[in-house]
Structures are given as structure tokens and as C-alpha cells.
Amino acid sequence: MYLDNAKKTEIFTQYGKSATDTGSAESQIALFSFRIKHLTEHLKKNHKDYKTARSLTQLVGKRRALLDYLYDRDINRYRAIVKALGLRK
């Protein structure tokens, strides 16, 4: 599987406050970004996989909602996570 517990722990450690910080907006955005990259690569090879395309659209929406939340609450944290992940605004 592409996303095992070790990879999740690594993402949460890098972008969250600790390895067990799974609920912060930054760690969730980082996890969604990793999953979005994986699904994008999958869809490049399997362009007729419509269920995966729908899942990708939903994930992008969830990440956008979290980014909007973070933008409203703390602009500095928003700017830091966008810069760290290399996201477009």
C-alpha cells in the first residue's frame, strides 16, 4: 500500500507538532496533499477511472476547506504550510 503507518507518522512528524498530532490543520493538509499527488499519478495512467477522479476532486475540496479555515484563523500558519508544501494559492 502506498500510505502505511510509517509514512503517515513521517508526515505528521514533519508538518504537525509531533508524531501523534493527527488533528491539526497543517498535518491534515499535508496528508491530503500526499494523497492528491498519488491519485494524480494514478489518473495519468488510468484516465478512465472515474471513481478515482471523483475521489481526487473531493480530496482537493477538503484540502481547500482546511486551507480556507487556516487562512481565516491564522494567516502566518497558512503561509507557512503553503510554502512548505509548494502549493499554489
N, CA, C and O atoms as a DFTB+ gen file, in Angstrom:
356 C
 N C O
     1  1       0.842      -1.180       0.000
     2  2       0.000       0.000       0.000
     3  2       0.887       1.243       0.000
     4  3       1.956       1.252       0.611
     5  1       0.447       2.263      -0.673
     6  2       1.270       3.458      -0.831
     7  2       1.337       4.308       0.431
     8  3       2.278       5.085       0.594
     9  1       0.367       4.180       1.322
    10  2       0.332       5.010       2.525
    11  2       0.190       4.113       3.757
    12  3      -0.919       3.784       4.177
    13  1       1.316       3.730       4.318
    14  2       1.289       2.887       5.506
    15  2       1.482       3.747       6.754
    16  3       1.647       4.963       6.662
    17  1       1.461       3.110       7.901
    18  2       1.562       3.847       9.167
    19  2       2.885       4.591       9.303
    20  3       2.926       5.683       9.871
    21  1       3.948       4.019       8.795
    22  2       5.252       4.685       8.892
    23  2       5.261       5.986       8.100
    24  3       5.804       6.994       8.553
    25  1       4.656       5.958       6.913
    26  2       4.607       7.162       6.077
    27  2       3.724       8.233       6.720
    28  3       4.053       9.419       6.689
    29  1       2.606       7.808       7.300
    30  2       1.734       8.760       7.991
    31  2       2.457       9.405       9.166
    32  3       2.379      10.618       9.360
    33  1       3.154       8.597       9.941
    34  2       3.900       9.122      11.086
    35  2       4.955      10.122      10.625
    36  3       5.168      11.150      11.268
    37  1       5.608       9.818       9.517
    38  2       6.612      10.729       8.973
    39  2       5.983      12.068       8.564
    40  3       6.546      13.129       8.834
    41  1       4.833      12.014       7.924
    42  2       4.137      13.241       7.504
    43  2       3.704      14.042       8.722
    44  3       3.893      15.257       8.761
    45  1       3.122      13.373       9.721
    46  2       2.658      14.078      10.912
    47  2       3.817      14.663      11.704
    48  3       3.689      15.739      12.287
    49  1       4.945      13.964      11.730
    50  2       6.118      14.478      12.436
    51  2       6.676      15.713      11.735
    52  3       7.069      16.683      12.384
    53  1       6.707      15.667      10.416
    54  2       7.297      16.765       9.654
    55  2       6.432      18.022       9.665
    56  3       6.951      19.129       9.811
    57  1       5.127      17.860       9.515
    58  2       4.254      19.026       9.366
    59  2       3.413      19.339      10.598
    60  3       2.943      20.467      10.749
    61  1       3.216      18.371      11.475
    62  2       2.457      18.604      12.695
    63  2       3.373      18.981      13.840
    64  3       4.564      19.227      13.650
    65  1       2.801      19.023      15.025
    66  2       3.591      19.368      16.201
    67  2       4.374      18.170      16.722
    68  3       5.450      18.327      17.300
    69  1       3.830      16.966      16.515
    70  2       4.503      15.741      16.936
    71  2       4.002      14.596      16.065
    72  3       3.180      14.797      15.171
    73  1       4.501      13.401      16.331
    74  2       4.099      12.232      15.537
    75  2       2.659      11.836      15.805
    76  3       2.020      11.206      14.962
    77  1       2.143      12.198      16.971
    78  2       0.763      11.837      17.303
    79  2      -0.219      12.968      17.029
    80  3      -1.407      12.838      17.324
    81  1       0.256      14.062      16.476
    82  2      -0.595      15.213      16.164
    83  2      -1.270      14.984      14.818
    84  3      -0.809      15.467      13.783
    85  1      -2.367      14.241      14.855
    86  2      -3.048      13.897      13.607
    87  2      -4.210      14.820      13.302
    88  3      -4.800      14.724      12.226
    89  1      -4.553      15.703      14.211
    90  2      -5.748      16.509      14.022
    91  2      -5.505      17.946      13.633
    92  3      -6.453      18.652      13.287
    93  1      -4.270      18.405      13.676
    94  2      -4.032      19.810      13.334
    95  2      -4.259      20.022      11.844
    96  3      -4.130      19.098      11.041
    97  1      -4.594      21.236      11.498
    98  2      -4.895      21.559      10.109
    99  2      -3.678      21.325       9.220
   100  3      -3.814      20.833       8.100
   101  1      -2.495      21.673       9.709
   102  2      -1.291      21.510       8.910
   103  2      -1.018      20.046       8.575
   104  3      -0.681      19.715       7.438
   105  1      -1.164      19.177       9.565
   106  2      -0.892      17.765       9.314
   107  2      -1.935      17.160       8.375
   108  3      -1.599      16.325       7.535
   109  1      -3.192      17.574       8.510
   110  2      -4.229      17.079       7.617
   111  2      -4.004      17.566       6.192
   112  3      -4.181      16.802       5.243
   113  1      -3.618      18.823       6.032
   114  2      -3.353      19.369       4.701
   115  2      -2.187      18.631       4.058
   116  3      -2.227      18.331       2.864
   117  1      -1.161      18.339       4.829
   118  2      -0.008      17.608       4.302
   119  2      -0.398      16.192       3.883
   120  3       0.047      15.708       2.842
   121  1      -1.221      15.531       4.685
   122  2      -1.672      14.186       4.347
   123  2      -2.528      14.206       3.084
   124  3      -2.353      13.359       2.208
   125  1      -3.447      15.159       2.980
   126  2      -4.272      15.281       1.779
   127  2      -3.407      15.557       0.554
   128  3      -3.675      15.024      -0.522
   129  1      -2.379      16.378       0.703
   130  2      -1.503      16.698      -0.423
   131  2      -0.764      15.456      -0.907
   132  3      -0.609      15.253      -2.111
   133  1      -0.308      14.629       0.026
   134  2       0.368      13.390      -0.348
   135  2      -0.587      12.486      -1.118
   136  3      -0.216      11.915      -2.144
   137  1      -1.810      12.356      -0.626
   138  2      -2.799      11.508      -1.299
   139  2      -3.184      12.068      -2.662
   140  3      -3.403      11.307      -3.605
   141  1      -3.267      13.390      -2.775
   142  2      -3.608      14.026      -4.051
   143  2      -2.525      13.758      -5.086
   144  3      -2.832      13.479      -6.245
   145  1      -1.266      13.840      -4.681
   146  2      -0.165      13.545      -5.610
   147  2      -0.244      12.111      -6.111
   148  3      -0.052      11.842      -7.297
   149  1      -0.530      11.193      -5.191
   150  2      -0.619       9.782      -5.570
   151  2      -1.765       9.543      -6.551
   152  3      -1.588       8.852      -7.554
   153  1      -2.927      10.107      -6.268
   154  2      -4.084       9.907      -7.146
   155  2      -3.881      10.578      -8.504
   156  3      -4.358      10.076      -9.522
   157  1      -3.188      11.692      -8.521
   158  2      -2.908      12.365      -9.788
   159  2      -2.039      11.491     -10.682
   160  3      -2.292      11.379     -11.882
   161  1      -1.016      10.874     -10.100
   162  2      -0.167       9.968     -10.870
   163  2      -0.962       8.759     -11.367
   164  3      -0.764       8.302     -12.493
   165  1      -1.850       8.251     -10.534
   166  2      -2.685       7.118     -10.935
   167  2      -3.577       7.500     -12.112
   168  3      -3.741       6.713     -13.044
   169  1      -4.152       8.694     -12.078
   170  2      -5.065       9.108     -13.143
   171  2      -4.331       9.420     -14.444
   172  3      -4.937       9.370     -15.514
   173  1      -3.057       9.735     -14.375
   174  2      -2.295       9.935     -15.608
   175  2      -2.184       8.640     -16.395
   176  3      -2.155       8.653     -17.626
   177  1      -2.123       7.514     -15.679
   178  2      -2.025       6.210     -16.336
   179  2      -3.397       5.632     -16.653
   180  3      -3.569       4.941     -17.657
   181  1      -4.383       5.919     -15.787
   182  2      -5.723       5.326     -15.910
   183  2      -6.761       6.442     -16.029
   184  3      -7.511       6.711     -15.091
   185  1      -6.789       7.075     -17.179
   186  2      -7.631       8.259     -17.333
   187  2      -9.131       7.964     -17.335
   188  3      -9.931       8.890     -17.200
   189  1      -9.526       6.727     -17.481
   190  2     -10.954       6.390     -17.466
   191  2     -11.448       5.931     -16.090
   192  3     -12.586       5.479     -15.961
   193  1     -10.625       6.041     -15.091
   194  2     -11.002       5.652     -13.730
   195  2     -11.781       6.805     -13.096
   196  3     -11.207       7.660     -12.422
   197  1     -13.077       6.812     -13.321
   198  2     -13.915       7.945     -12.927
   199  2     -14.137       8.019     -11.425
   200  3     -14.297       9.112     -10.881
   201  1     -14.151       6.892     -10.751
   202  2     -14.324       6.906      -9.293
   203  2     -13.120       7.534      -8.611
   204  3     -13.267       8.269      -7.635
   205  1     -11.946       7.250      -9.117
   206  2     -10.752       7.874      -8.558
   207  2     -10.737       9.367      -8.867
   208  3     -10.298      10.168      -8.042
   209  1     -11.207       9.738     -10.033
   210  2     -11.278      11.162     -10.379
   211  2     -12.221      11.896      -9.432
   212  3     -11.943      13.023      -9.021
   213  1     -13.330      11.260      -9.091
   214  2     -14.262      11.867      -8.138
   215  2     -13.624      11.975      -6.757
   216  3     -13.774      12.992      -6.080
   217  1     -12.920      10.939      -6.341
   218  2     -12.236      10.972      -5.041
   219  2     -11.181      12.077      -5.005
   220  3     -11.012      12.752      -3.990
   221  1     -10.484      12.252      -6.109
   222  2      -9.486      13.309      -6.191
   223  2     -10.139      14.679      -6.051
   224  3      -9.625      15.544      -5.343
   225  1     -11.249      14.874      -6.712
   226  2     -11.971      16.142      -6.615
   227  2     -12.431      16.406      -5.188
   228  3     -12.351      17.537      -4.707
   229  1     -12.910      15.374      -4.512
   230  2     -13.341      15.531      -3.126
   231  2     -12.174      15.863      -2.212
   232  3     -12.306      16.706      -1.324
   233  1     -11.039      15.219      -2.414
   234  2      -9.857      15.495      -1.594
   235  2      -9.367      16.928      -1.784
   236  3      -8.980      17.594      -0.824
   237  1      -9.387      17.392      -3.025
   238  2      -8.968      18.766      -3.294
   239  2      -9.911      19.739      -2.589
   240  3      -9.470      20.758      -2.058
   241  1     -11.198      19.428      -2.584
   242  2     -12.166      20.273      -1.887
   243  2     -11.945      20.288      -0.381
   244  3     -12.045      21.339       0.253
   245  1     -11.646      19.135       0.190
   246  2     -11.378      19.065       1.630
   247  2     -10.126      19.858       1.986
   248  3     -10.098      20.584       2.980
   249  1      -9.082      19.709       1.156
   250  2      -7.854      20.456       1.417
   251  2      -8.097      21.953       1.292
   252  3      -7.575      22.735       2.087
   253  1      -8.883      22.358       0.306
   254  2      -9.196      23.774       0.119
   255  2      -9.964      24.312       1.320
   256  3      -9.715      25.433       1.763
   257  1     -10.891      23.525       1.847
   258  2     -11.660      23.956       3.014
   259  2     -10.757      24.132       4.229
   260  3     -10.912      25.093       4.984
   261  1      -9.821      23.216       4.422
   262  2      -8.879      23.347       5.541
   263  2      -7.960      24.548       5.355
   264  3      -7.643      25.248       6.317
   265  1      -7.533      24.783       4.118
   266  2      -6.690      25.952       3.854
   267  2      -7.460      27.248       4.105
   268  3      -6.903      28.202       4.648
   269  1      -8.732      27.288       3.714
   270  2      -9.554      28.467       3.977
   271  2      -9.731      28.687       5.476
   272  3      -9.674      29.819       5.957
   273  1      -9.946      27.597       6.208
   274  2     -10.067      27.677       7.665
   275  2      -8.800      28.254       8.276
   276  3      -8.856      29.150       9.117
   277  1      -7.673      27.739       7.852
   278  2      -6.391      28.201       8.384
   279  2      -6.127      29.653       8.002
   280  3      -5.558      30.409       8.790
   281  1      -6.531      30.040       6.812
   282  2      -6.368      31.428       6.352
   283  2      -7.158      32.383       7.238
   284  3      -6.681      33.466       7.579
   285  1      -8.370      31.975       7.607
   286  2      -9.214      32.819       8.457
   287  2      -8.701      32.888       9.890
   288  3      -8.789      33.940      10.524
   289  1      -8.165      31.782      10.411
   290  2      -7.749      31.712      11.808
   291  2      -6.360      32.304      12.054
   292  3      -6.175      33.107      12.969
   293  1      -5.391      31.905      11.236
   294  2      -4.011      32.322      11.480
   295  2      -3.273      32.393      10.147
   296  3      -2.869      31.365       9.603
   297  1      -3.098      33.590       9.625
   298  2      -2.505      33.790       8.301
   299  2      -1.060      33.322       8.253
   300  3      -0.597      32.860       7.210
   301  1      -0.340      33.433       9.362
   302  2       1.069      33.015       9.367
   303  2       1.211      31.503       9.217
   304  3       2.081      31.028       8.488
   305  1       0.358      30.747       9.906
   306  2       0.379      29.287       9.762
   307  2      -0.010      28.890       8.339
   308  3       0.557      27.954       7.774
   309  1      -0.982      29.605       7.761
   310  2      -1.402      29.349       6.383
   311  2      -0.242      29.556       5.416
   312  3       0.024      28.707       4.565
   313  1       0.439      30.677       5.549
   314  2       1.565      30.974       4.654
   315  2       2.689      29.960       4.814
   316  3       3.333      29.580       3.836
   317  1       2.924      29.519       6.051
   318  2       3.994      28.546       6.303
   319  2       3.694      27.206       5.640
   320  3       4.583      26.612       5.029
   321  1       2.461      26.720       5.749
   322  2       2.137      25.409       5.178
   323  2       2.095      25.470       3.655
   324  3       2.494      24.515       2.988
   325  1       1.617      26.581       3.100
   326  2       1.588      26.718       1.640
   327  2       3.015      26.739       1.095
   328  3       3.299      26.133       0.062
   329  1       3.898      27.429       1.786
   330  2       5.292      27.490       1.356
   331  2       5.985      26.128       1.511
   332  3       6.739      25.707       0.634
   333  1       5.725      25.451       2.624
   334  2       6.365      24.159       2.896
   335  2       5.947      23.092       1.878
   336  3       6.764      22.270       1.463
   337  1       4.678      23.112       1.481
   338  2       4.187      22.101       0.547
   339  2       4.306      22.533      -0.905
   340  3       4.133      21.720      -1.812
   341  1       4.601      23.815      -1.132
   342  2       4.730      24.306      -2.508
   343  2       3.402      24.379      -3.226
   344  3       3.329      24.095      -4.421
   345  1       2.344      24.755      -2.514
   346  2       1.019      24.842      -3.114
   347  2       0.815      26.195      -3.775
   348  3       1.413      27.195      -3.378
   349  1      -0.027      26.207      -4.776
   350  2      -0.425      27.472      -5.366
   351  2      -1.565      28.042      -4.550
   352  3      -2.287      27.302      -3.883
   353  1      -1.729      29.335      -4.599
   354  2      -2.797      29.955      -3.814
   355  2      -4.130      29.815      -4.478
   356  3      -5.136      30.284      -3.947
